[in-house]
Amino acid sequence: MHDFRYIRGRLHCGQVALEALVARFGTPLYVYSQTTLADHFQKLAGALAPLDHRICYALKANSNLAVLRTFAGLGAGFDLVSGGELERVLAGGGDPAKCVFAGVGKTEAEIALALRHGIYCFNVESEPELVRINRVAARLKKVAPVAVRVNPNVDAGTHHKITTGTYENKFGIAFETVEGVYARAAKLKNLRLRGLQMHIGSQLTEVTPFRQAVERVAPLAQRLAARHGFEFLSIGGGLGIVYESALASGAAAWWRTPAGRGILTPAGYAAALVPLLRPLGLKILVEPGRFLVGNAGILVTRVEYVKRTGHKNFVIVDAAMNDLIRPAFYDAYHEIVPVRRKPGATVPSDVVGPICESGDYFAKDRPLPKVGEGDCLALLSAGAYGSVMGSNYNSRPLPAEVLVDGARAALVRERQPVAAIWAGERLAPWQRRR
Ligand code: LLP
């Protein structure tokens, strides 16, 4: 379920009316439901209960400290991809001993930081990286826990920009060569071989690619675990969410779309994978990002103008591609609903931002109720890869973020003051006035 619904024609998060939040905090505004965050975590944890497992939240999806704190409080670990994310986890009260560190380009400084904080494991993407981690660990007189990311060469059947598990992608080490890599890694004195990892892509809405990848990797994990005495297999993240009809399907089963697409439930995921994973006797890690936060957040924006051109009905809003880049970048679909329900016929509309690029749109020819200046719209399923992918393009400040818990709402990120955008910039010495 998610926590966004109309009550007497007004969109609410929990018991809080979005109109009230707009009046308090302005727009564009990200709003997150703590209830939904916790609900999704618990649904996944419940489905995976037959396994000795750990959920490592991939905070790249949404790294707001209040979101991190919610998951840390539920016992989550974290999947990191930078030194900055490790610092964030520490700032949000997460436990570094439950963190895994992914990514193809870890720097020496990031490796050293992670070793000093005692993370659970490095998920390693190449042999040169193994050598580098060993060298940094030796310098710090530490033993670095590592897992190799295996590329199982299984097509996740998702958008090409978020497919990661085929040999066309830069990720992981080819399935056929992994055993040789472990044999060589076993000779490096400052490494401890702790597990094996994989991740085939993001926004998977069917279980088949997961099953294929696990079927392929499980026997390998078993052989390697016996040989090197390691303790875990991570099956990565990638569980997809509903983007179409997210509101309508919300209260009953948010993962069910009318067309029968996107029916990957935590229960369905577990039913397919638990029987393959349990016999391994290993700890199983999962690294979901989108699944935990995607449907828990929305982006609220205000209509500035309605421009009718004879060809199109442009609804020009105050949010833009710098606030939510997914439609521009992946042609992603986000459902758009009015904050105050509008009766009457719909009009095919292009919802666009103020940025000077034709890619700055949220929807094209979308049937929307007739709206006018000052009306607010909500872009749904914006909790994952929304604010984190924001930028200051066009010197637009990053939006404010609010967390709602039942009837309570709190600002969890202030709207960026405009001057903060250039606070780190300087004139060159020869440009300064004497
Ligand atoms: N583990 C690894 C190694 C990953 O690379 C990712 C995501 C995850 C876990 C979490 O995947 P999730 O459960 O969220 O699917 N910006 C894109 C998505 C990029 C995903 C990158 N890697 C989007 O907006 O669709």
Residues whose N, C-alpha, C, O or C-beta is under 5 A from the ligand:
A	BS01	LLP	A58 A61 A102 I162 H199 G201 S202 Q203 G236 G237 G238 L239 E287 P288 G289 R290 F291 R326 Y385
